[in-house]
Amino acid sequence: MVLKNFISRFNSDDFDFLKAFYIDEDEEEWDVIRKFFRLLENRNLIQYIRVGNKDFMVSYTQNLFDRWCFRRPELRNEFIHFAAGCLYRDVEYRDGRIFLILSHLDLLSNLFDPNDGGRNGISSYDLAYGILSEDSYEPYPDTTNDVYGDVISVLTKPNFKKLCQLITQGREPIVISDYSHKIHSTLIPQLAVEQGNENVLNFDEVVVETMLRDEDTFKFLCREVISDDFYYSLIHCHGNAYNGVLVDGWYNEVWSELRSFGIGEGVWTKKETGKNIYEIDITDNFLELLGEFLDVNQGYRVSISDFTNYFSFIEYGIEDKKEGLLMRLRLDEYPDRRKVEEYINDSIFDYVEL
C-alpha cells in the first residue's frame, strides 16, 4: 500500500516522499529517483509509473526520466505514444505505428541540406523542394538550340509522316518571288521546277517530306512559311521532354535518399474535413531518432516535449551538430537521351501548333 501511494504521488508530481531516499543533500535528483524505481522493479510495480512531463526540481532530470521510460519494456510503448503526441502538428500514433502527416510532399525537402551548394550552386534543399513540389518543375528553361536535330530528326517514321500530313493540310502554294533571297538556299526552287512551275510550289505529302528532311529547308519553312508558333511549339515539346525525363530520374533519386533515411513512400488520403493529406509510416525512423535524441541529450534541458512537429525535432538535431542528419543530392547532369526521344514521340502532337 505504501509503494502504491508513493507511485500515485510520483505520478501527481508530489515528490516530497523522495526525501526519504536521500543519503545526503548533494545527491543528484535522478539518482534518488532511480533508488525509488529499483524498489518498484523488485516488487514488479514499474508498469504503474506514468510517463510524460514531470515537475522535477532539476530540468534535465526530465530527459533522464524519458530515456529510462523509453528503455523499460513495461513503459516503452506508452512513452512512444507520449513522444509522438508531443509532435502533434504532423505526427500521429495509431495502433503502435507512427505516421508523418503532410499537407504537401515538398515539406520533405526540409530533410535535405540547404547549405551544401548542391548542383550548379543550387542547394539540395532547393532541388528537393522543386522536385517534390506539386507544380511542374523545369530546371532548364532552354534545352535545345537545334530543333531540327533534337526533335525532327528523332521522330519515328509514323510520327514524321503524320507531321507532314498536318503541315500539308490547307496549305497555300509557295510563290517563290514573294519570299526573301534565302529561299534559293533551300530545296524549294528545285521542287517547284520539278512540278513544272519554277515560281510556284504546291504542297503535297511527298514535297513536305522532302523539305523536312533537309535542315536548311526546314529552318526556312519555320521562319518564313509556316509560323513562329510552329517552331516554338517544337522547342516547348523538347523542353518538356528533356526536363520531364531528367526530373523523373531526380524524383526517384530523392525518394531513394528518403528511404535511406527511413522515410518510405506513403499514400494520399482524406481527413474527415475533406482535406487531402499524405501519410507516411515513419515508425522505424522515428524510434531511431528518438533513441538518439534521448542518448545525446542526457544532462541537457531540452526534452521531446519542447517540440511540436517532426521537422522542428529534426532541425534541433541539426543545430546540435549531429553529423549526417541532412541529406545531400548528387544528381545526374543529363537525362537519358533515348528516354527523351521516346517522350518527344509520345507527346509531340500535344504541342505542335501550325
C-alpha positions in Angstrom: 0.0 0.0 0.0 2.8 2.4 0.9 4.5 1.9 -2.5 1.3 2.3 -4.4 0.8 5.6 -2.5 4.3 6.7 -3.5 3.6 5.8 -7.1 0.4 7.8 -7.0 2.2 10.8 -5.5 5.1 10.5 -8.1 2.5 10.4 -11.0 0.9 13.5 -9.5 4.3 15.4 -9.3 4.3 15.2 -5.5 7.9 14.3 -4.9 8.2 15.1 -1.1 8.3 11.4 -0.3 11.6 11.1 -2.1 13.3 12.9 0.7 13.4 9.6 2.5 15.6 8.2 -0.3 18.3 10.9 0.0 21.6 9.8 1.7 23.0 13.3 1.5 21.8 16.6 0.1 24.4 16.6 -2.7 22.8 13.6 -4.4 21.5 14.2 -7.9 17.7 14.1 -8.2 17.8 11.4 -10.8 20.0 9.2 -8.6 17.4 9.4 -5.9 14.5 8.7 -8.2 16.4 5.6 -9.5 16.6 4.3 -6.0 12.8 4.5 -5.8 12.4 2.8 -9.2 14.7 0.0 -8.2 12.4 -0.7 -5.3 9.5 -0.8 -7.7 11.4 -3.1 -10.0 11.9 -5.5 -7.2 8.1 -5.5 -6.5 7.1 -5.7 -10.2 5.3 -2.3 -10.0 7.2 -0.4 -12.7 4.2 -0.6 -15.1 2.3 1.8 -12.8 4.6 4.7 -13.4 3.0 7.2 -15.7 5.2 8.6 -18.5 5.2 12.2 -19.6 6.2 15.6 -18.3 7.1 15.9 -14.6 7.6 18.9 -12.5 11.1 17.9 -11.5 13.3 20.2 -9.4 16.2 19.8 -11.9 15.2 20.5 -15.5 17.5 17.9 -17.1 16.0 15.2 -15.0 13.2 15.0 -17.5 15.4 13.7 -20.2 16.9 11.1 -17.9 13.4 10.0 -16.9 12.3 10.0 -20.6 15.3 7.9 -21.6 14.6 5.4 -18.8 10.9 5.1 -19.8 11.9 4.5 -23.4 14.3 1.7 -22.4 11.9 0.0 -20.0 9.9 -2.8 -21.8 6.9 -2.1 -19.4 6.7 1.6 -20.4 8.3 1.7 -23.8 5.0 1.7 -25.9 3.4 4.2 -23.6 6.3 6.5 -23.8 6.5 6.2 -27.6 2.8 7.2 -27.7 3.6 10.2 -25.5 6.6 11.2 -27.6 4.6 11.0 -30.8 1.9 13.1 -29.2 4.4 15.8 -28.5 4.8 16.3 -32.2 1.1 16.6 -32.7 1.2 19.0 -35.6 2.4 16.4 -38.1 2.8 13.1 -36.3 0.2 10.6 -35.3 0.3 7.4 -33.3 -2.0 4.6 -34.4 -2.0 1.0 -33.3 1.6 1.1 -32.3 2.8 2.7 -35.5 4.0 6.3 -36.1 2.8 8.3 -39.1 4.0 11.5 -40.6 1.1 13.6 -41.9 1.9 16.1 -44.7 -0.3 18.6 -46.5 2.3 18.8 -49.3 5.1 16.5 -50.4 7.6 19.3 -50.7 7.7 19.5 -46.9 10.1 16.6 -47.1 12.7 18.9 -48.6 13.4 20.0 -45.0 15.4 16.8 -44.7 17.9 18.0 -47.3 20.8 20.3 -46.8 20.1 23.9 -47.6 23.8 24.9 -47.4 25.7 22.4 -49.5 26.0 24.4 -52.6 24.5 21.4 -54.4 24.3 21.2 -58.1 25.3 24.3 -60.1 25.0 26.3 -56.9 21.5 25.1 -56.1 21.3 23.5 -52.7 19.9 20.0 -52.1 17.0 21.6 -50.2 16.0 23.8 -53.2 16.4 20.8 -55.6 14.3 18.5 -53.4 11.7 21.3 -53.0 11.4 21.8 -56.7 11.3 18.1 -57.5 8.7 17.3 -54.8 6.6 20.3 -55.5 3.1 19.8 -56.9 3.9 22.3 -59.6 5.8 21.2 -62.7 9.5 21.6 -62.1 11.6 22.6 -65.1 15.3 23.1 -64.1 16.3 24.1 -67.6 14.4 26.9 -69.5 16.5 26.4 -72.6 17.1 22.8 -73.6 17.9 23.0 -77.3 19.4 25.2 -79.9 19.0 22.6 -82.6 15.3 21.9 -83.1 15.9 20.0 -86.3 18.5 17.7 -84.8 16.8 17.3 -81.4 13.1 17.0 -82.5 12.5 16.5 -86.2 15.4 14.0 -86.8 14.3 11.8 -83.8 10.7 11.3 -84.9 9.6 7.8 -85.7 8.5 7.1 -89.3 4.8 7.2 -88.4 5.2 10.4 -86.5 7.2 12.1 -89.2 4.6 11.1 -91.8 1.8 12.4 -89.6 3.6 15.7 -89.1 4.0 16.1 -92.8 0.3 15.4 -93.3 -0.6 18.1 -90.8 1.6 20.6 -92.5 0.1 19.8 -95.9 -3.5 20.3 -94.9 -5.0 23.6 -96.1 -1.6 25.0 -97.0 -1.5 27.6 -99.8 1.2 27.2 -102.6 4.6 28.8 -102.0 5.1 31.7 -104.5 8.8 31.9 -104.6 9.0 35.6 -105.7 7.1 36.6 -102.6 10.0 35.4 -100.3 13.5 36.6 -99.4 16.5 35.6 -101.4 17.2 32.9 -98.6 14.6 30.7 -100.4 17.2 30.0 -103.0 19.4 28.3 -100.4 16.6 25.7 -99.9 15.2 22.8 -102.0 12.0 24.8 -102.7 13.0 26.3 -106.2 14.2 22.9 -107.3 11.0 21.2 -106.2 8.9 23.9 -108.0 10.8 23.3 -111.2 10.1 19.5 -110.9 6.4 20.3 -110.5 6.5 22.4 -113.8 6.3 26.0 -112.5 9.6 27.5 -111.3 7.8 30.2 -109.3 5.2 28.2 -107.6 5.4 25.1 -105.3 2.3 23.3 -104.4 2.1 21.4 -101.2 1.6 17.6 -101.1 2.9 15.0 -98.6 5.8 13.9 -100.7 7.0 17.5 -101.1 6.7 18.2 -97.4 8.6 15.1 -96.5 11.4 16.1 -98.9 11.5 19.6 -97.4 11.5 18.4 -93.8 14.4 16.0 -94.5 16.6 18.9 -95.4 17.7 21.0 -92.5 18.1 24.3 -94.3 14.7 24.0 -96.0 13.1 23.1 -92.6 14.5 26.2 -91.0 13.3 28.4 -93.8 9.8 26.9 -93.6 9.7 27.6 -89.9 10.9 31.2 -90.3 9.0 32.4 -93.3 6.4 29.9 -94.5 4.6 28.1 -91.6 4.9 30.2 -88.4 7.0 31.1 -85.4 4.4 29.3 -83.3 5.3 26.0 -85.1 9.0 26.5 -84.3 8.5 27.4 -80.7 6.0 24.6 -80.1 8.8 22.2 -81.1 11.1 23.9 -78.7 8.4 23.6 -76.0 8.0 19.9 -76.8 11.7 19.3 -76.4 11.9 21.3 -73.2 9.1 19.3 -71.6 10.6 16.0 -72.7 14.2 16.9 -71.5 13.1 18.3 -68.2 10.4 15.6 -67.7 12.9 12.7 -68.1 15.5 14.5 -66.0 13.2 15.3 -63.2 11.6 11.8 -63.2 15.1 10.4 -62.6 15.8 13.1 -59.9 12.4 12.2 -58.3 13.5 8.6 -58.0 16.8 9.7 -56.5 15.1 11.9 -53.9 12.9 9.0 -52.8 16.0 6.7 -52.7 17.6 9.2 -50.3 14.5 9.5 -48.3 14.2 5.7 -48.0 17.8 5.5 -46.8 16.8 8.0 -44.1 13.9 5.8 -43.1 11.2 7.7 -44.9 9.3 5.4 -47.3 6.7 6.5 -49.8 3.2 6.9 -48.3 -0.3 7.3 -49.5 -2.7 10.2 -50.2 -5.8 10.1 -48.2 -8.5 12.4 -46.9 -9.2 13.6 -43.4 -12.7 13.9 -42.1 -12.6 17.6 -43.1 -12.1 16.5 -46.7 -8.6 17.9 -46.8 -6.0 15.8 -48.7 -3.1 14.6 -46.7 -0.1 12.4 -47.4 0.6 9.7 -44.7 4.0 8.0 -44.3 4.8 5.3 -41.8 7.9 6.5 -40.1 7.9 4.1 -37.2 11.5 2.8 -37.6 12.8 6.3 -38.4 11.1 7.9 -35.5 12.2 5.3 -33.0 15.8 5.6 -34.2 15.8 9.4 -34.0 14.0 9.4 -30.6 16.6 6.9 -29.1 19.5 9.0 -30.4 17.9 12.2 -29.1 17.5 10.7 -25.6 21.0 9.3 -25.6 22.7 12.6 -26.8 20.7 14.9 -24.6 21.3 13.3 -21.2 22.1 16.2 -18.9 20.5 18.8 -21.2 17.3 20.8 -20.6 15.7 20.3 -24.0 13.2 17.4 -23.9 10.9 15.8 -26.5 8.0 17.9 -25.2 9.8 21.1 -26.4 8.9 20.2 -30.0 5.6 20.3 -31.7 6.4 18.8 -35.1 8.7 16.3 -36.7 10.7 18.8 -38.7 11.4 21.1 -35.6 12.6 17.9 -33.9 14.9 17.2 -36.9 16.1 20.8 -37.0 17.2 20.7 -33.4 19.3 17.7 -34.2 21.0 19.7 -37.0 21.6 22.7 -34.8 23.1 20.3 -32.2 25.6 19.3 -34.9 24.6 15.7 -35.4 26.7 14.7 -38.4 24.9 13.3 -41.5 21.4 14.1 -40.4 20.6 16.2 -43.5 20.8 14.5 -46.9 22.7 15.8 -49.9 21.7 15.1 -53.5 24.1 14.1 -56.2 22.0 14.1 -59.4 22.7 13.2 -63.0 23.7 16.1 -65.1 21.8 15.0 -68.2 18.8 12.9 -68.9 18.8 9.6 -70.8 18.7 10.6 -74.5 16.7 7.6 -75.5 14.0 8.4 -73.0 13.9 12.0 -74.2 13.3 10.8 -77.7 10.6 8.4 -76.6 9.0 11.3 -74.6 9.1 13.5 -77.7 7.4 10.9 -79.9 4.8 10.2 -77.3 3.8 13.9 -76.8 4.8 15.9 -79.9 1.2 16.2 -81.2 0.1 17.7 -77.9 2.4 20.6 -78.6 2.5 21.2 -82.4 1.0 24.5 -83.5 0.6 25.3 -87.1 
